[in-house]
């Protein structure tokens, strides 16, 4: 294991600092699409598919809620 007294070329990159994850977005009131996406997210969470949960969170956040 390399320490801080090793030459710079042997030290490796600095650590990555991740922020606190964002909370799950809630469905927009009255939006049937958001409600369906939220239900899909809960089903994905129950089966342990956290990648799908993340995808659905993004879709809910980006959904225009009937704008258009």
Number of C-alpha atoms within 10 A of each C-alpha: 5 9 10 8 8 10 9 10 7 12 13 9 8 6 6 6 6 6 6 6 6 7 7 15 14 13 20 17 9 10 13 13 16 23 16 13 19 22 14 15 21 16 14 17 15 11 8 11 13 13 11 16 21 15 11 22 22 13 15 23 15 9 16 13 16 10 5 4
